[in-house]
Amino acid sequence: MEAGMNDSPLVIDVTGINKHFGDKHVVKDLALQVRRGEIFGFLGPNGSGKTTSIRMLCGLLTPDSGQGTCLGLDVLRESAAIKRQVGYMTQKFSLWDDLTIGENLDFVARMFGMERRREAVDRALEELGLAGRRSQLAGTLSGGWKQRLALASCLLHRPRLLLLDEPTAGVDPKARRDFWEEIHRLSAAGITVLVSTHYMDEAERCHRLAYIAYGTLLASGTAEQVVAAQGLHTREISGASLHGLGEALRGLPGVDLVASFGNVLHVSGRDEARLQASLEAFLQGKPLEMAVVPASLEDAFIHLMQGSPDPFQG
Ligand SMILES: Nc1ncnc2c1ncn2[C@@H]1O[C@H](COP(=O)(O)OP(=O)(O)OP(=O)(O)O)[C@@H](O)[C@H]1O
């Protein structure tokens, strides 16, 4: 978290939030506090309730139970007012391909019933570096520029809270980096950002993050805190042939998880002495090397995931 952010007012402050769809309990007792200007990441497997949580926080979906505020407004009773004050970028943001960039923004401004639309559209174009492309058809933009336009649309009505649902899915690395620079600029200007992602590098760019699996928030904090809370000790195994090694290592005493990272394996466990003893015995005489490395955020997430069986399966 940035220096001083601990004193910033809470923009999201909810507890005991629940949501069911039929007999599926998809968000369970969610408690979340996010401060002004913070970039807060939501991570977790598909179907774990990230989108549903975001939709409840921005007033698009009413929780079955719970309490709290978003932007100082009651999440159960004042959802319409919340909706007007947040910017929400959905997973499959939609633009009108056969309208120009300027027309797309003007259309959104009309939907929000904004006054001085021209001014707002000009400002949005300027702020996101789209001014030179005002007359270009949205359908001709690359993925990265489309996403930039979608972000500009969400910002038109000057929201104080941005909710971004997997905003960079399918966008190339350069465009993803630019997008995150923009998110950090917005954060520095006091806009709070709640963002869901499956990318580890993006998780590390958040001030704080939460890991959700099957509706339950399993961990939250800075990336360092989330990793530390898992209490993992990690060894990196490298060598000429790692083929089949993962399977052989899983199940050894002291080995809680094995994860491949390119040409190396991360082998982790909570009991360092048992992990070390098992690996030393296993590796003896084999053309493999072992090094002590810090557990990564991905190791921590895999560990969290392993401890959380999918209640909707079998
Ligand atoms: N409107 C709905 N009606 C019924 N079930 C729903 C509805 N919306 C979501 N669900 C179910 O709720 C669960 C949580 O879905 P949600 O989209 O919130 O997960 P997610 O974490 O955002 O997943 P992903 O990473 O795939 O986007 C899933 O099992 C999903 O099928």
The ligand as a Gaussian input file, in Angstrom:
#p B3LYP/6-31G(d) Opt

LIG

0 1
 N      -27.126000     -14.871000     -13.123000
 C      -26.716000     -16.071000     -12.705000
 N      -27.569000     -17.093000     -12.548000
 C      -27.166000     -18.296000     -12.101000
 N      -25.887000     -18.583000     -11.767000
 C      -24.981000     -17.614000     -11.903000
 C      -25.336000     -16.311000     -12.388000
 N      -24.216000     -15.541000     -12.403000
 C      -23.207000     -16.337000     -11.967000
 N      -23.661000     -17.578000     -11.657000
 C      -22.856000     -18.683000     -11.110000
 O      -22.235000     -18.188000      -9.938000
 C      -20.918000     -18.719000      -9.798000
 C      -19.943000     -17.572000      -9.668000
 O      -19.827000     -16.908000     -10.918000
 P      -18.958000     -15.604000     -11.158000
 O      -19.179000     -15.190000     -12.576000
 O      -19.234000     -14.616000     -10.094000
 O      -17.482000     -16.168000     -10.981000
 P      -16.087000     -15.531000     -11.412000
 O      -15.180000     -15.763000     -10.256000
 O      -16.263000     -14.137000     -11.862000
 O      -15.626000     -16.447000     -12.613000
 P      -14.702000     -16.100000     -13.911000
 O      -13.284000     -16.026000     -13.437000
 O      -14.953000     -17.266000     -14.781000
 O      -15.208000     -14.821000     -14.473000
 C      -20.693000     -19.612000     -10.999000
 O      -20.955000     -20.938000     -10.601000
 C      -21.713000     -19.113000     -12.013000
 O      -22.099000     -20.158000     -12.874000

